[in-house]
């Protein structure tokens, strides 16, 4: 079976994790220090995507939380 992520992508994630442990990893827009493991992985993957490594596309969240019920028309 083929690899989902390239070796280069895993190196980027590894580097982001090391930066997080060291305390030098910062988020993009706000520049705040990254504390969570998941956020560090996401930063590493986005860097790998930008540099053209083999990384699957981002999963997008589902729109809306509740399904709209169909209205019954009461025309006579």
N, CA and C atoms as an extended XYZ file, in Angstrom:
228
Properties=species:S:1:pos:R:3:atomname:S:1:resname:S:1:resid:I:1 pbc="F F F"
N         0.833       -1.181        0.000 N   UNK     1
C         0.000        0.000        0.000 CA  UNK     1
C         0.888        1.259        0.000 C   UNK     1
N         0.453        2.258       -0.737 N   UNK     2
C         1.236        3.491       -0.853 CA  UNK     2
C         1.150        4.326        0.422 C   UNK     2
N         2.180        5.129        0.623 N   UNK     3
C         2.207        6.013        1.797 CA  UNK     3
C         1.217        7.156        1.627 C   UNK     3
N         0.531        7.524        2.706 N   UNK     4
C        -0.383        8.664        2.666 CA  UNK     4
C         0.405        9.966        2.670 C   UNK     4
N         1.447       10.002        3.497 N   UNK     5
C         2.280       11.195        3.636 CA  UNK     5
C         3.688       10.849        3.190 C   UNK     5
N         4.354       11.784        2.531 N   UNK     6
C         5.725       11.528        2.087 CA  UNK     6
C         6.683       11.632        3.273 C   UNK     6
N         7.900       11.156        3.060 N   UNK     7
C         8.915       11.231        4.122 CA  UNK     7
C         9.246       12.681        4.444 C   UNK     7
N         9.256       13.517        3.411 N   UNK     8
C         9.528       14.941        3.600 CA  UNK     8
C         8.474       15.605        4.468 C   UNK     8
N         7.221       15.175        4.294 N   UNK     9
C         6.125       15.731        5.095 CA  UNK     9
C         6.286       15.333        6.554 C   UNK     9
N         6.679       14.086        6.785 N   UNK    10
C         6.848       13.642        8.172 CA  UNK    10
C         8.029       14.352        8.830 C   UNK    10
N         9.037       14.725        8.052 N   UNK    11
C        10.172       15.493        8.580 CA  UNK    11
C         9.716       16.890        9.012 C   UNK    11
N         8.814       17.497        8.212 N   UNK    12
C         8.286       18.820        8.548 CA  UNK    12
C         7.505       18.766        9.856 C   UNK    12
N         6.685       17.714       10.007 N   UNK    13
C         5.890       17.550       11.230 CA  UNK    13
C         6.823       17.316       12.417 C   UNK    13
N         7.830       16.500       12.206 N   UNK    14
C         8.809       16.219       13.264 CA  UNK    14
C         9.504       17.505       13.713 C   UNK    14
N         9.858       18.343       12.733 N   UNK    15
C        10.504       19.619       13.044 CA  UNK    15
C         9.588       20.543       13.834 C   UNK    15
N         8.309       20.569       13.458 N   UNK    16
C         7.333       21.402       14.170 CA  UNK    16
C         7.149       20.915       15.602 C   UNK    16
N         7.161       19.591       15.789 N   UNK    17
C         7.012       19.023       17.133 CA  UNK    17
C         8.213       19.382       18.005 C   UNK    17
N         9.408       19.349       17.415 N   UNK    18
C        10.615       19.709       18.167 CA  UNK    18
C        10.586       21.179       18.572 C   UNK    18
N        10.115       22.028       17.647 N   UNK    19
C        10.001       23.460       17.954 CA  UNK    19
C         9.001       23.691       19.085 C   UNK    19
N         7.899       22.915       19.058 N   UNK    20
C         6.889       23.056       20.107 CA  UNK    20
C         7.458       22.688       21.468 C   UNK    20
N         8.203       21.576       21.501 N   UNK    21
C         8.817       21.126       22.758 CA  UNK    21
C         9.817       22.158       23.285 C   UNK    21
N        10.523       22.767       22.344 N   UNK    22
C        11.524       23.765       22.704 CA  UNK    22
C        10.872       25.079       23.144 C   UNK    22
N         9.642       25.317       22.623 N   UNK    23
C         8.908       26.523       22.979 CA  UNK    23
C         9.064       27.654       21.995 C   UNK    23
N         9.522       27.334       20.777 N   UNK    24
C         9.750       28.386       19.784 CA  UNK    24
C         8.734       28.358       18.642 C   UNK    24
N         7.802       27.398       18.667 N   UNK    25
C         6.804       27.300       17.599 CA  UNK    25
C         5.684       28.302       17.848 C   UNK    25
N         5.402       29.115       16.832 N   UNK    26
C         4.368       30.140       16.962 CA  UNK    26
C         3.338       29.974       15.859 C   UNK    26
N         2.102       30.346       16.167 N   UNK    27
C         1.022       30.226       15.183 CA  UNK    27
C         1.152       31.347       14.155 C   UNK    27
N         0.511       31.150       13.023 N   UNK    28
C         0.675       32.062       11.900 CA  UNK    28
C         0.239       33.492       12.114 C   UNK    28
N        -1.055       33.728       12.162 N   UNK    29
C        -1.555       35.106       12.150 CA  UNK    29
C        -1.283       35.860       13.446 C   UNK    29
N        -1.632       35.249       14.569 N   UNK    30
C        -1.510       35.968       15.846 CA  UNK    30
C        -0.091       35.946       16.398 C   UNK    30
N         0.667       34.924       16.059 N   UNK    31
C         2.036       34.821       16.545 CA  UNK    31
C         2.133       34.329       17.983 C   UNK    31
N         1.020       33.732       18.470 N   UNK    32
C         1.034       33.205       19.831 CA  UNK    32
C         1.791       31.887       19.884 C   UNK    32
N         2.324       31.572       21.057 N   UNK    33
C         3.066       30.332       21.236 CA  UNK    33
C         2.107       29.137       21.162 C   UNK    33
N         2.497       28.124       20.402 N   UNK    34
C         1.664       26.930       20.238 CA  UNK    34
C         1.910       25.993       21.411 C   UNK    34
N         0.819       25.536       22.049 N   UNK    35
C         0.942       24.641       23.195 CA  UNK    35
C         0.428       23.241       22.894 C   UNK    35
N        -0.564       23.130       22.011 N   UNK    36
C        -1.175       21.818       21.782 CA  UNK    36
C        -0.422       21.015       20.728 C   UNK    36
N        -0.427       19.710       20.933 N   UNK    37
C         0.244       18.775       20.037 CA  UNK    37
C        -0.433       18.775       18.666 C   UNK    37
N        -1.767       18.771       18.666 N   UNK    38
C        -2.526       18.723       17.417 CA  UNK    38
C        -2.249       19.944       16.545 C   UNK    38
N        -2.141       21.096       17.183 N   UNK    39
C        -1.877       22.323       16.434 CA  UNK    39
C        -0.478       22.287       15.824 C   UNK    39
N         0.482       21.718       16.546 N   UNK    40
C         1.851       21.603       16.032 CA  UNK    40
C         1.881       20.700       14.803 C   UNK    40
N         1.123       19.603       14.853 N   UNK    41
C         1.050       18.686       13.706 CA  UNK    41
C         0.429       19.396       12.512 C   UNK    41
N        -0.639       20.159       12.763 N   UNK    42
C        -1.319       20.884       11.688 CA  UNK    42
C        -0.384       21.902       11.036 C   UNK    42
N         0.424       22.574       11.834 N   UNK    43
C         1.381       23.549       11.296 CA  UNK    43
C         2.423       22.839       10.440 C   UNK    43
N         2.927       21.707       10.911 N   UNK    44
C         3.902       20.931       10.146 CA  UNK    44
C         3.346       20.455        8.814 C   UNK    44
N         2.092       19.995        8.817 N   UNK    45
C         1.467       19.522        7.577 CA  UNK    45
C         1.212       20.659        6.597 C   UNK    45
N         0.814       21.811        7.113 N   UNK    46
C         0.568       22.938        6.208 CA  UNK    46
C         1.878       23.441        5.596 C   UNK    46
N         2.964       23.390        6.357 N   UNK    47
C         4.282       23.752        5.808 CA  UNK    47
C         4.679       22.772        4.708 C   UNK    47
N         4.404       21.488        4.940 N   UNK    48
C         4.726       20.461        3.943 CA  UNK    48
C         3.893       20.667        2.680 C   UNK    48
N         2.620       21.023        2.856 N   UNK    49
C         1.739       21.293        1.707 CA  UNK    49
C         2.279       22.460        0.885 C   UNK    49
N         2.698       23.510        1.589 N   UNK    50
C         3.216       24.703        0.909 CA  UNK    50
C         4.477       24.401        0.117 C   UNK    50
N         5.306       23.492        0.640 N   UNK    51
C         6.562       23.181       -0.060 CA  UNK    51
C         6.394       22.072       -1.102 C   UNK    51
N         5.145       21.607       -1.299 N   UNK    52
C         4.863       20.664       -2.384 CA  UNK    52
C         5.058       19.198       -2.051 C   UNK    52
N         5.091       18.847       -0.792 N   UNK    53
C         5.242       17.446       -0.398 CA  UNK    53
C         3.909       16.709       -0.564 C   UNK    53
N         3.961       15.379       -0.541 N   UNK    54
C         2.743       14.579       -0.693 CA  UNK    54
C         1.993       14.521        0.637 C   UNK    54
N         0.884       15.269        0.688 N   UNK    55
C         0.041       15.334        1.876 CA  UNK    55
C        -1.403       15.328        1.401 C   UNK    55
N        -2.283       14.517        2.003 N   UNK    56
C        -3.690       14.537        1.594 CA  UNK    56
C        -4.334       15.907        1.816 C   UNK    56
N        -5.410       16.158        1.091 N   UNK    57
C        -6.101       17.441        1.217 CA  UNK    57
C        -6.689       17.600        2.604 C   UNK    57
N        -6.900       18.868        2.995 N   UNK    58
C        -7.496       19.162        4.292 CA  UNK    58
C        -8.935       18.697        4.306 C   UNK    58
N        -9.360       18.126        5.425 N   UNK    59
C       -10.764       17.749        5.570 CA  UNK    59
C       -11.521       18.979        6.027 C   UNK    59
N       -12.610       19.278        5.345 N   UNK    60
C       -13.401       20.443        5.731 CA  UNK    60
C       -14.555       20.006        6.616 C   UNK    60
N       -14.938       20.867        7.515 N   UNK    61
C       -16.028       20.566        8.433 CA  UNK    61
C       -17.371       20.613        7.729 C   UNK    61
N       -18.339       19.931        8.304 N   UNK    62
C       -19.682       19.929        7.729 CA  UNK    62
C       -20.342       21.274        8.000 C   UNK    62
N       -21.055       21.769        7.016 N   UNK    63
C       -21.748       23.048        7.180 CA  UNK    63
C       -23.034       22.831        7.952 C   UNK    63
N       -23.345       23.749        8.828 N   UNK    64
C       -24.599       23.694        9.585 CA  UNK    64
C       -24.603       22.575       10.594 C   UNK    64
N       -25.269       22.760       11.660 N   UNK    65
C       -25.313       21.722       12.672 CA  UNK    65
C       -26.596       20.937       12.629 C   UNK    65
N       -27.679       21.625       12.278 N   UNK    66
C       -28.985       21.001       12.340 CA  UNK    66
C       -29.596       20.955       10.953 C   UNK    66
N       -30.262       19.857       10.641 N   UNK    67
C       -30.940       19.759        9.355 CA  UNK    67
C       -32.234       20.551        9.412 C   UNK    67
N       -32.540       21.213        8.324 N   UNK    68
C       -33.789       21.959        8.252 CA  UNK    68
C       -34.896       21.004        7.861 C   UNK    68
N       -35.989       21.064        8.582 N   UNK    69
C       -37.113       20.196        8.244 CA  UNK    69
C       -37.951       20.868        7.157 C   UNK    69
N       -38.491       20.044        6.277 N   UNK    70
C       -39.305       20.579        5.190 CA  UNK    70
C       -40.637       21.042        5.767 C   UNK    70
N       -41.073       22.204        5.304 N   UNK    71
C       -42.340       22.740        5.775 CA  UNK    71
C       -43.477       22.154        4.949 C   UNK    71
N       -44.485       21.763        5.637 N   UNK    72
C       -45.667       21.243        4.952 CA  UNK    72
C       -46.547       22.429        4.584 C   UNK    72
N       -46.914       22.507        3.315 N   UNK    73
C       -47.765       23.614        2.906 CA  UNK    73
C       -49.213       23.286        3.253 C   UNK    73
N       -49.878       24.232        3.843 N   UNK    74
C       -51.274       24.003        4.247 CA  UNK    74
C       -52.235       24.795        3.374 C   UNK    74
N       -51.950       24.822        2.091 N   UNK    75
C       -52.835       25.526        1.158 CA  UNK    75
C       -53.999       24.612        0.793 C   UNK    75
N       -55.198       25.198        0.714 N   UNK    76
C       -56.397       24.408        0.364 CA  UNK    76
C       -57.019       24.906       -0.902 C   UNK    76
